[in-house]
Amino acid sequence: MNIAKVLDAKGLACPMPVVRARKTIKEMEAGEVLEIQTTDKGSVADLSAWAKSGGHEMIDQKEEAGVFTFWIKKG
């Protein structure tokens, strides 16, 4: 997977991970992949819903040692 940008949103509470993701993905080209790292459990549902509503594709997500990582392809 070719990651275009990495967004470190660890330590931020809802809705900031989504706010930062929206701002970052606007600077990217269609088809590029954004990796987002968060520690907020709510971001699992929030980022999935945001990606879907924005026409982006949630490629994958994982949780490891309390850090949630998401890979979203810009639509």
CNS distance restraints for C-alpha pairs under 8 A (distance, minus, plus):
assign (resid   2 and name CA) (resid  32 and name CA) 7.80 0.50 0.50
assign (resid   2 and name CA) (resid  33 and name CA) 6.75 0.50 0.50
assign (resid   3 and name CA) (resid  32 and name CA) 7.14 0.50 0.50
assign (resid   3 and name CA) (resid  33 and name CA) 5.07 0.50 0.50
assign (resid   3 and name CA) (resid  34 and name CA) 6.09 0.50 0.50
assign (resid   3 and name CA) (resid  35 and name CA) 6.60 0.50 0.50
assign (resid   4 and name CA) (resid  28 and name CA) 7.90 0.50 0.50
assign (resid   4 and name CA) (resid  32 and name CA) 5.80 0.50 0.50
assign (resid   4 and name CA) (resid  33 and name CA) 5.41 0.50 0.50
assign (resid   4 and name CA) (resid  34 and name CA) 6.00 0.50 0.50
assign (resid   4 and name CA) (resid  35 and name CA) 7.99 0.50 0.50
assign (resid   5 and name CA) (resid  33 and name CA) 6.94 0.50 0.50
assign (resid   5 and name CA) (resid  34 and name CA) 5.09 0.50 0.50
assign (resid   5 and name CA) (resid  35 and name CA) 6.27 0.50 0.50
assign (resid   6 and name CA) (resid  34 and name CA) 5.92 0.50 0.50
assign (resid   6 and name CA) (resid  35 and name CA) 4.68 0.50 0.50
assign (resid   6 and name CA) (resid  36 and name CA) 5.91 0.50 0.50
assign (resid   6 and name CA) (resid  37 and name CA) 7.81 0.50 0.50
assign (resid   7 and name CA) (resid  20 and name CA) 7.86 0.50 0.50
assign (resid   7 and name CA) (resid  21 and name CA) 7.19 0.50 0.50
assign (resid   7 and name CA) (resid  24 and name CA) 7.68 0.50 0.50
assign (resid   7 and name CA) (resid  34 and name CA) 7.31 0.50 0.50
assign (resid   7 and name CA) (resid  35 and name CA) 6.07 0.50 0.50
assign (resid   7 and name CA) (resid  36 and name CA) 4.71 0.50 0.50
assign (resid   7 and name CA) (resid  37 and name CA) 6.28 0.50 0.50
assign (resid   8 and name CA) (resid  36 and name CA) 6.14 0.50 0.50
assign (resid   8 and name CA) (resid  37 and name CA) 5.14 0.50 0.50
assign (resid   8 and name CA) (resid  38 and name CA) 6.77 0.50 0.50
assign (resid   9 and name CA) (resid  16 and name CA) 7.76 0.50 0.50
assign (resid   9 and name CA) (resid  17 and name CA) 5.53 0.50 0.50
assign (resid   9 and name CA) (resid  20 and name CA) 7.60 0.50 0.50
assign (resid   9 and name CA) (resid  36 and name CA) 6.87 0.50 0.50
assign (resid   9 and name CA) (resid  37 and name CA) 5.59 0.50 0.50
assign (resid   9 and name CA) (resid  38 and name CA) 4.86 0.50 0.50
assign (resid   9 and name CA) (resid  39 and name CA) 7.51 0.50 0.50
assign (resid  10 and name CA) (resid  37 and name CA) 6.03 0.50 0.50
assign (resid  10 and name CA) (resid  38 and name CA) 4.19 0.50 0.50
assign (resid  10 and name CA) (resid  39 and name CA) 4.98 0.50 0.50
assign (resid  10 and name CA) (resid  40 and name CA) 7.43 0.50 0.50
assign (resid  10 and name CA) (resid  67 and name CA) 7.50 0.50 0.50
assign (resid  11 and name CA) (resid  38 and name CA) 6.90 0.50 0.50
assign (resid  11 and name CA) (resid  39 and name CA) 5.82 0.50 0.50
assign (resid  11 and name CA) (resid  40 and name CA) 7.15 0.50 0.50
assign (resid  12 and name CA) (resid  16 and name CA) 6.00 0.50 0.50
assign (resid  12 and name CA) (resid  17 and name CA) 6.41 0.50 0.50
assign (resid  12 and name CA) (resid  38 and name CA) 7.24 0.50 0.50
assign (resid  12 and name CA) (resid  39 and name CA) 7.28 0.50 0.50
assign (resid  12 and name CA) (resid  40 and name CA) 6.84 0.50 0.50
assign (resid  13 and name CA) (resid  17 and name CA) 7.09 0.50 0.50
assign (resid  13 and name CA) (resid  40 and name CA) 5.87 0.50 0.50
assign (resid  14 and name CA) (resid  18 and name CA) 7.45 0.50 0.50
assign (resid  14 and name CA) (resid  40 and name CA) 6.97 0.50 0.50
assign (resid  14 and name CA) (resid  42 and name CA) 6.68 0.50 0.50
assign (resid  14 and name CA) (resid  43 and name CA) 6.74 0.50 0.50
assign (resid  15 and name CA) (resid  19 and name CA) 6.28 0.50 0.50
assign (resid  15 and name CA) (resid  43 and name CA) 7.90 0.50 0.50
assign (resid  15 and name CA) (resid  46 and name CA) 7.98 0.50 0.50
assign (resid  16 and name CA) (resid  20 and name CA) 5.98 0.50 0.50
assign (resid  17 and name CA) (resid  21 and name CA) 6.02 0.50 0.50
assign (resid  17 and name CA) (resid  38 and name CA) 6.99 0.50 0.50
assign (resid  17 and name CA) (resid  43 and name CA) 6.88 0.50 0.50
assign (resid  17 and name CA) (resid  47 and name CA) 7.90 0.50 0.50
assign (resid  18 and name CA) (resid  22 and name CA) 6.02 0.50 0.50
assign (resid  18 and name CA) (resid  43 and name CA) 7.49 0.50 0.50
assign (resid  18 and name CA) (resid  46 and name CA) 7.01 0.50 0.50
assign (resid  18 and name CA) (resid  47 and name CA) 6.10 0.50 0.50
assign (resid  18 and name CA) (resid  50 and name CA) 7.25 0.50 0.50
assign (resid  19 and name CA) (resid  23 and name CA) 6.37 0.50 0.50
assign (resid  20 and name CA) (resid  24 and name CA) 6.11 0.50 0.50
assign (resid  21 and name CA) (resid  25 and name CA) 5.97 0.50 0.50
assign (resid  21 and name CA) (resid  36 and name CA) 7.39 0.50 0.50
assign (resid  22 and name CA) (resid  26 and name CA) 6.29 0.50 0.50
assign (resid  23 and name CA) (resid  27 and name CA) 7.11 0.50 0.50
assign (resid  24 and name CA) (resid  28 and name CA) 7.05 0.50 0.50
assign (resid  25 and name CA) (resid  34 and name CA) 7.03 0.50 0.50
assign (resid  25 and name CA) (resid  74 and name CA) 6.82 0.50 0.50
assign (resid  28 and name CA) (resid  32 and name CA) 6.61 0.50 0.50
assign (resid  28 and name CA) (resid  74 and name CA) 7.48 0.50 0.50
assign (resid  29 and name CA) (resid  74 and name CA) 7.08 0.50 0.50
assign (resid  30 and name CA) (resid  73 and name CA) 7.67 0.50 0.50
assign (resid  30 and name CA) (resid  74 and name CA) 5.02 0.50 0.50
assign (resid  30 and name CA) (resid  75 and name CA) 5.41 0.50 0.50
assign (resid  31 and name CA) (resid  73 and name CA) 5.66 0.50 0.50
assign (resid  31 and name CA) (resid  74 and name CA) 5.15 0.50 0.50
assign (resid  31 and name CA) (resid  75 and name CA) 6.19 0.50 0.50
assign (resid  32 and name CA) (resid  73 and name CA) 5.59 0.50 0.50
assign (resid  32 and name CA) (resid  74 and name CA) 5.68 0.50 0.50
assign (resid  33 and name CA) (resid  71 and name CA) 6.40 0.50 0.50
assign (resid  33 and name CA) (resid  72 and name CA) 5.49 0.50 0.50
assign (resid  33 and name CA) (resid  73 and name CA) 4.33 0.50 0.50
assign (resid  33 and name CA) (resid  74 and name CA) 6.31 0.50 0.50
assign (resid  34 and name CA) (resid  70 and name CA) 7.95 0.50 0.50
assign (resid  34 and name CA) (resid  71 and name CA) 5.66 0.50 0.50
assign (resid  34 and name CA) (resid  72 and name CA) 5.23 0.50 0.50
assign (resid  34 and name CA) (resid  73 and name CA) 6.31 0.50 0.50
assign (resid  34 and name CA) (resid  74 and name CA) 7.55 0.50 0.50
assign (resid  35 and name CA) (resid  69 and name CA) 6.88 0.50 0.50
assign (resid  35 and name CA) (resid  70 and name CA) 5.59 0.50 0.50
assign (resid  35 and name CA) (resid  71 and name CA) 4.61 0.50 0.50
assign (resid  35 and name CA) (resid  72 and name CA) 6.55 0.50 0.50
assign (resid  36 and name CA) (resid  69 and name CA) 5.57 0.50 0.50
assign (resid  36 and name CA) (resid  70 and name CA) 5.12 0.50 0.50
assign (resid  36 and name CA) (resid  71 and name CA) 6.51 0.50 0.50
assign (resid  37 and name CA) (resid  67 and name CA) 6.55 0.50 0.50
assign (resid  37 and name CA) (resid  68 and name CA) 5.63 0.50 0.50
assign (resid  37 and name CA) (resid  69 and name CA) 4.52 0.50 0.50
assign (resid  37 and name CA) (resid  70 and name CA) 6.58 0.50 0.50
assign (resid  38 and name CA) (resid  43 and name CA) 7.23 0.50 0.50
assign (resid  38 and name CA) (resid  67 and name CA) 5.73 0.50 0.50
assign (resid  38 and name CA) (resid  68 and name CA) 5.15 0.50 0.50
assign (resid  38 and name CA) (resid  69 and name CA) 6.50 0.50 0.50
assign (resid  39 and name CA) (resid  66 and name CA) 6.08 0.50 0.50
assign (resid  39 and name CA) (resid  67 and name CA) 4.89 0.50 0.50
assign (resid  39 and name CA) (resid  68 and name CA) 5.91 0.50 0.50
assign (resid  40 and name CA) (resid  44 and name CA) 7.88 0.50 0.50
assign (resid  40 and name CA) (resid  68 and name CA) 7.68 0.50 0.50
assign (resid  41 and name CA) (resid  68 and name CA) 7.70 0.50 0.50
assign (resid  42 and name CA) (resid  46 and name CA) 6.20 0.50 0.50
assign (resid  43 and name CA) (resid  47 and name CA) 5.45 0.50 0.50
assign (resid  43 and name CA) (resid  48 and name CA) 7.97 0.50 0.50
assign (resid  44 and name CA) (resid  48 and name CA) 6.33 0.50 0.50
assign (resid  44 and name CA) (resid  68 and name CA) 7.54 0.50 0.50
assign (resid  45 and name CA) (resid  49 and name CA) 6.13 0.50 0.50
assign (resid  46 and name CA) (resid  50 and name CA) 6.04 0.50 0.50
assign (resid  47 and name CA) (resid  51 and name CA) 5.94 0.50 0.50
assign (resid  48 and name CA) (resid  52 and name CA) 6.28 0.50 0.50
assign (resid  48 and name CA) (resid  58 and name CA) 6.65 0.50 0.50
assign (resid  49 and name CA) (resid  53 and name CA) 6.10 0.50 0.50
assign (resid  50 and name CA) (resid  54 and name CA) 5.99 0.50 0.50
assign (resid  51 and name CA) (resid  55 and name CA) 6.24 0.50 0.50
assign (resid  51 and name CA) (resid  56 and name CA) 4.79 0.50 0.50
assign (resid  51 and name CA) (resid  57 and name CA) 6.20 0.50 0.50
assign (resid  51 and name CA) (resid  58 and name CA) 6.43 0.50 0.50
assign (resid  51 and name CA) (resid  72 and name CA) 7.18 0.50 0.50
assign (resid  52 and name CA) (resid  56 and name CA) 5.75 0.50 0.50
assign (resid  52 and name CA) (resid  57 and name CA) 6.68 0.50 0.50
assign (resid  52 and name CA) (resid  58 and name CA) 7.65 0.50 0.50
assign (resid  54 and name CA) (resid  75 and name CA) 7.66 0.50 0.50
assign (resid  55 and name CA) (resid  74 and name CA) 7.61 0.50 0.50
assign (resid  55 and name CA) (resid  75 and name CA) 5.25 0.50 0.50
assign (resid  56 and name CA) (resid  72 and name CA) 6.64 0.50 0.50
assign (resid  56 and name CA) (resid  73 and name CA) 5.73 0.50 0.50
assign (resid  56 and name CA) (resid  74 and name CA) 4.85 0.50 0.50
assign (resid  56 and name CA) (resid  75 and name CA) 4.28 0.50 0.50
assign (resid  57 and name CA) (resid  72 and name CA) 5.49 0.50 0.50
assign (resid  57 and name CA) (resid  73 and name CA) 5.01 0.50 0.50
assign (resid  57 and name CA) (resid  74 and name CA) 6.62 0.50 0.50
assign (resid  57 and name CA) (resid  75 and name CA) 6.66 0.50 0.50
assign (resid  58 and name CA) (resid  70 and name CA) 7.33 0.50 0.50
assign (resid  58 and name CA) (resid  71 and name CA) 6.05 0.50 0.50
assign (resid  58 and name CA) (resid  72 and name CA) 4.51 0.50 0.50
assign (resid  58 and name CA) (resid  73 and name CA) 6.45 0.50 0.50
assign (resid  59 and name CA) (resid  70 and name CA) 7.74 0.50 0.50
assign (resid  59 and name CA) (resid  71 and name CA) 5.44 0.50 0.50
assign (resid  59 and name CA) (resid  72 and name CA) 5.57 0.50 0.50
assign (resid  59 and name CA) (resid  73 and name CA) 6.64 0.50 0.50
assign (resid  60 and name CA) (resid  70 and name CA) 5.94 0.50 0.50
assign (resid  60 and name CA) (resid  71 and name CA) 5.33 0.50 0.50
assign (resid  60 and name CA) (resid  72 and name CA) 7.39 0.50 0.50
assign (resid  61 and name CA) (resid  68 and name CA) 7.19 0.50 0.50
assign (resid  61 and name CA) (resid  69 and name CA) 5.48 0.50 0.50
assign (resid  61 and name CA) (resid  70 and name CA) 4.31 0.50 0.50
assign (resid  61 and name CA) (resid  71 and name CA) 6.23 0.50 0.50
assign (resid  62 and name CA) (resid  68 and name CA) 5.77 0.50 0.50
assign (resid  62 and name CA) (resid  69 and name CA) 5.36 0.50 0.50
assign (resid  62 and name CA) (resid  70 and name CA) 6.70 0.50 0.50
assign (resid  63 and name CA) (resid  67 and name CA) 5.56 0.50 0.50
assign (resid  63 and name CA) (resid  68 and name CA) 4.40 0.50 0.50
assign (resid  63 and name CA) (resid  69 and name CA) 6.29 0.50 0.50
assign (resid  64 and name CA) (resid  68 and name CA) 6.56 0.50 0.50
